[in-house]
Amino acid sequence: MSFFKHHIFFCTNQRANGEACCNDRGASELWAYAKEKAKAAGLGDVRVNKAGCLGRCEHGPVAVVYPDETWYTFIDKEDIDEIVDSHLKQGKVVERLKI
């Protein structure tokens, strides 16, 4: 059995050449928010991680939840709230944010 129930990886890649990237769309700030939100919710069995490029830039910003292999896009804190409260806490995929 895994130590963590879920891992959620947030692409926080920053491209130097001016190409679109998740970090230009607020990924680092929303990763930090998700980390605090999960901690405040008492989700000690969830790990909120930064990642390099996850290769889905056209959908950015993106995050992926394992072991569920569920990919999400998000725009703001309300989207992060829904991912944490629904998927990470209750195990229910947020269909409207799924890619």
N, C-alpha and C positions, 0 to 999 in steps of 0.2 A: 504494500500500500504506500502511496506517495505521502510525503510529509505535508504537502499542500493540496487542498482540494482543487483549487484553480490557480493557474498562472494567467495573468493578463499582460501582454506585451504591447507597449505603445511605441509606434515608430516615432522617434524624435530626431530623425535624420535631418541634417542641415547641408544642403548642397551649396558649394562655393561658387558655382558657375552661373547662378541666377535661374536655374531650372526650378520648376515648382517642386516643393517638398512639404512633408507633413509639418516640420517645425515652423515653416512660414505661415502655417494655418493654425498656430496655437497649440501644437501637440505637447510641448514641454510644460506649459502652464496647466493644461488639462490633465497630463500625467500626474503632476504634483497634487492637483485637486483630487484626483481619483485615489491616490495613495492615502491622503488624509481622510477622505470619505470612507474608505474601507477600514481604516484604523478606528475611526470614530464609531463605525457600525459594529465594531468588535469582531471583524472578520480576520482573525489570526490565522486561519487556514487558507487565506488568499494572499498570493504574492503579486504585487503590482510592480512591473519591471519596465525599464526603458529598453529600447532595442534600436539598432541601426535600421537601415532601409529594409522594409519588409516586402518591397517590390510591387506594391499596389498603389503607386503614387497617384494614379488617375482617380482614385476614390478617397484620397487623403483629406483630412488626417485619418489614420487607421489604427486599429488595435485588434489583437486576436486573443481569444480565450482558449486555453488548453486545460484539460485534455479534450474539451468539447469541439475543438477545431472550428470555432465560430468567429467569423470576421465581422468587425463593426466599423462604421464610419460615424463621426460625431462632429458637432459644431460648437456646443457650448456646455456649461455646467449642468444644465437640465438634462442633456443627453447622457452625461456621465452619471448623474444621479440615477437615471433609469437603468443604465447598465449595471451599476453596483447594486441597487435595490432589487431589481428583477432577476438578473442573471446570476450575479455572484452571491447574493444572499438567498434567493428563493429557487434558483435553478431554472428560471424561465427565460428563454431566449427573447430578446427584444427584436421582434421581426421588422419593425419599421426602420431600424438602424443597421440591419444585417446586410452584408454585401456578399 
